[in-house]
Amino acid sequence: MTDILTVTLNPALDLTTTADRVVAGPKLRCDPLTVDPGGGGINVARVVAALGGQARAFVALGGPSGMRLEAAMAEQGIPLVRMQAPGDTRESMAVHDRETGQQYRFVMPGPLWTEAQVSEALAAIAEAVPDGGIVVLSGSQPPGVSAVFATQLCTALAARNPMVIVDTSGPALEHLSKGTTPAPAVLRMDTEEAEGLAGRPLVTRRESAEFAAELVARGAAERVIVARGADGSVMAGPDGLVQVSAADVAVVSAVGAGDSFVGAFAYGLASGLSGPEALALGAAAASATVTTPATSLCTHEMVLAHLPQCGASLIED
């Protein structure tokens, strides 16, 4: 299996609880906290482990919350490549409203990074990546890290010839969408993000796939994936225009669904699956994760159960 390294400069200690009703003013009596290691790359590594693989997680940690996060990762058996963060690791809070079924998520920004610290991180990541490995950059970056970080990462790793998978948003996604050199191997986004870049609605799978192909032609990535929620996902690249369905499930929480998709997709490629086969595995993992509460993620058994509904096929003319 090809080596997988996930990158998380801005991890979070995810705290989850439930209250009878979330309202302003009175003290809200909550259930005991559930504590999980969080952050895009960490979630990706958790999913790879759940599927029976192993991904090392490059993580910047600091302070008491960083120590708790490191201990939580050790409990889950995730190998860690640790870097000292410039400040305390952030905490994030999710509160489930038992009466309405809604979830309230409070996400902190994380410590501020300097250019020198970003350079130190790039050098450390490059040292940790073996030749021809898979590197996954998923989630937001901390304050002070440039929107061009993904391109900086691809440049720093060029000598290793890795497959870089990027799942990002905002200015970082906008930068990549214009075409970069070097470009990542895979770029993933959701429909809302894709429509923002396209400047138009992407109503059908074909419209999403054709826009993904536009991004490939610009040099944004070798493969571009657009997630369409309950309508599945599409991908453009060397395999043509490919579509997969999402499994027909009752959604409990969408938290971690995107990371689950990326984790299963990376695991599939690392295991020798084709791009379309890995896309289907990603769709099954995302479908499984939305059926779990809060920060819980999919299991191997759940993914296998949903996979038959998520088969890949070409989008025909």
Rosetta blueprint (number, residue, H / E / L):
1 M L
2 T L
3 D L
4 I E
5 L E
6 T E
7 V E
8 T E
9 L L
10 N L
11 P L
12 A E
13 L E
14 D E
15 L E
16 T E
17 T E
18 T E
19 A E
20 D L
21 R L
22 V L
23 V L
24 A L
25 G L
26 P L
27 K L
28 L L
29 R L
30 C E
31 D L
32 P L
33 L L
34 T E
35 V E
36 D E
37 P E
38 G E
39 G L
40 G H
41 G H
42 I H
43 N H
44 V H
45 A H
46 R H
47 V H
48 V H
49 A H
50 A H
51 L L
52 G L
53 G L
54 Q L
55 A E
56 R E
57 A E
58 F E
59 V E
60 A E
61 L E
62 G L
63 G H
64 P H
65 S H
66 G H
67 M H
68 R H
69 L H
70 E H
71 A H
72 A H
73 M H
74 A H
75 E H
76 Q L
77 G L
78 I L
79 P L
80 L E
81 V E
82 R E
83 M E
84 Q E
85 A L
86 P L
87 G L
88 D L
89 T L
90 R E
91 E E
92 S E
93 M E
94 A E
95 V E
96 H E
97 D E
98 R L
99 E L
100 T L
101 G L
102 Q L
103 Q E
104 Y E
105 R E
106 F E
107 V E
108 M L
109 P L
110 G L
111 P L
112 L L
113 W L
114 T L
115 E H
116 A H
117 Q H
118 V H
119 S H
120 E H
121 A H
122 L H
123 A H
124 A H
125 I H
126 A H
127 E H
128 A H
129 V L
130 P L
131 D L
132 G L
133 G L
134 I E
135 V E
136 V E
137 L E
138 S E
139 G L
140 S L
141 Q L
142 P L
143 P L
144 G L
145 V L
146 S L
147 A L
148 V L
149 F H
150 A H
151 T H
152 Q H
153 L H
154 C H
155 T H
156 A H
157 L H
158 A H
159 A H
160 R H
161 N L
162 P L
163 M E
164 V E
165 I E
166 V E
167 D E
168 T L
169 S L
170 G H
171 P H
172 A H
173 L H
174 E H
175 H H
176 L H
177 S H
178 K L
179 G L
180 T L
181 T L
182 P L
183 A L
184 P L
185 A L
186 V E
187 L E
188 R E
189 M E
190 D E
191 T H
192 E H
193 E H
194 A H
195 E H
196 G H
197 L H
198 A H
199 G L
200 R L
201 P L
202 L L
203 V L
204 T L
205 R H
206 R H
207 E H
208 S H
209 A H
210 E H
211 F H
212 A H
213 A H
214 E H
215 L H
216 V H
217 A H
218 R H
219 G L
220 A L
221 A L
222 E L
223 R E
224 V E
225 I E
226 V E
227 A E
228 R L
229 G H
230 A H
231 D H
232 G L
233 S E
234 V E
235 M E
236 A E
237 G E
238 P L
239 D L
240 G E
241 L E
242 V E
243 Q E
244 V E
245 S L
246 A L
247 A L
248 D L
249 V L
250 A L
251 V L
252 V L
253 S L
254 A L
255 V L
256 G L
257 A H
258 G H
259 D H
260 S H
261 F H
262 V H
263 G H
264 A H
265 F H
266 A H
267 Y H
268 G H
269 L H
270 A H
271 S L
272 G L
273 L L
274 S L
275 G H
276 P H
277 E H
278 A H
279 L H
280 A H
281 L H
282 G H
283 A H
284 A H
285 A H
286 A H
287 S H
288 A H
289 T H
290 V L
291 T L
292 T L
293 P L
294 A L
295 T L
296 S L
297 L L
298 C L
299 T L
300 H H
301 E H
302 M H
303 V H
304 L H
305 A H
306 H H
307 L H
308 P H
309 Q H
310 C H
311 G L
312 A E
313 S E
314 L E
315 I L
316 E L
317 D L
